[in-house]
Amino acid sequence: FYLNKPPPSGSAVMINVAVFGQRLRCSSGISLKPKHWNVDRQTVKSTDPHVNVNARRLKSIEAFIVDRYHHQLQASSKKQFDVESFRAAILTFLNPDAEFTDTGGFVNDFNKFIKTYTLRSSSGLVTMKRPSVRSLQMYQLTLTSLTDWEKSKRRRLEYDRIDLDFYVDYTQWLSSTRNLTDASVSNYIKVIKTFMKWARQQGYHNTTAYESFYRDKRNGDSIALSIDEIRTIRDLDLTDNPRLARVRDHFLLQVYTGMRYGDLCRLEPRHFDEGAGIIRFVTQKTDTKCIIPITRPLATLLERYPSRLFEFASDVKQNQYLKELGKLAGFDQPVTVSSYRGGQRVEEVKAKHELLTTHVARRSFASTSIRFGVPESVIGMVTGHSAKGMLQQHYIRLDEDAIRDIVTKAWDQL
């Protein structure tokens, strides 16, 4: 291996193979600064930021060339040794100019993972339950990002290259090219760790570096609507705008029930027990049974939907429409919000209506319930959040009537 006329900024690491009087020269696909190259040992120095990846790559290239040479030599004599075939095999292995449409085992295995993976229990046992549609979409989004990263960096996706150097490069790439917050990057890393664990259990690899990939789940600041702001949206005259009237109703459905938007879209007439004054529902994300009281504000809203059938926009469209609704409601006050990008806290000032999303409705239910005096343990039984502490987990037992009475009495204040 040698550097190809190295300029100060960086140079390609070249391969020089001498075989039966002929020399084969080609690029290894690795580029680095001359100060990171050990001329005597023909390898990268420890100062190279990607020393592990690059050194491993050079070793794999050398091992392939030596193995291919001996394999081809055993199949023929020296006089019959096909140098052009040998050259073609090396170029195929290196494949520096390929479009990377098929990266072999890793991508194929990831597709299999998306198609066949079933969830694990809290104790790690395999279940028969498939991930939610939203989770599968995240799996596919992660795979797409990996193949895009591969094309951008011209590095093949291989199990033994999913190491700490990959982690640093990939997370920085997501942050810079996709403009993702650290919390969003964390979701991609979560999927990769789940896939790598599954693939290891399948016997596809035996690497463990992925286990130390850190997930920065700090979400920064978030907002919830005040009681007065909920009333403002509720009392908006949208007679001339049926589209936003429907958006407003769906938003208030979330505010009054605390449901995730994805669960709200799955709501059917069979979930309503009008006699008991309760909506019974099992969340898609956590498979948790929820007891949702039909409060007075919710009952008033449901009068406009006697069939209990709703037509919901996609979550993307709903979030877009909510910002329009918030602007119409006059939520123009500046709000300073923070997020984390590349480990750094970043603050931005935005108009409040720009921050309206479907999750703000769920958060507003919890915040308003607290203001109205509903205990956290009862809120968790409505929203499906896990019980906290010994008291909630083992001693507090409330039936449906008790949950209904506590919540409906509190929300009468709206």
VENJOZI-V140612 format. One record per helix or strand of 2 or more residues. SS is the DSSP state (H for helix, E for strand). FROM is the first residue (numbers start at 1). TO is the last residue. If there is no record, write none. Layout:
ss->SS from->FROM to->TO
ss->SS from->FROM to->TO
This chain:
ss->E from->2 to->3
ss->E from->10 to->19
ss->E from->22 to->32
ss->H from->34 to->36
ss->E from->37 to->38
ss->E from->43 to->44
ss->H from->51 to->75
ss->H from->83 to->94
ss->H from->105 to->116
ss->E from->118 to->120
ss->E from->126 to->130
ss->H from->133 to->153
ss->H from->159 to->161
ss->H from->164 to->177
ss->H from->182 to->201
ss->H from->209 to->212
ss->H from->227 to->234
ss->H from->242 to->257
ss->H from->261 to->264
ss->H from->269 to->271
ss->E from->272 to->273
ss->E from->278 to->282
ss->E from->289 to->293
ss->H from->296 to->302
ss->H from->315 to->328
ss->E from->334 to->341
ss->E from->344 to->351
ss->H from->352 to->355
ss->H from->358 to->371
ss->H from->376 to->383
ss->H from->389 to->395
ss->H from->400 to->411
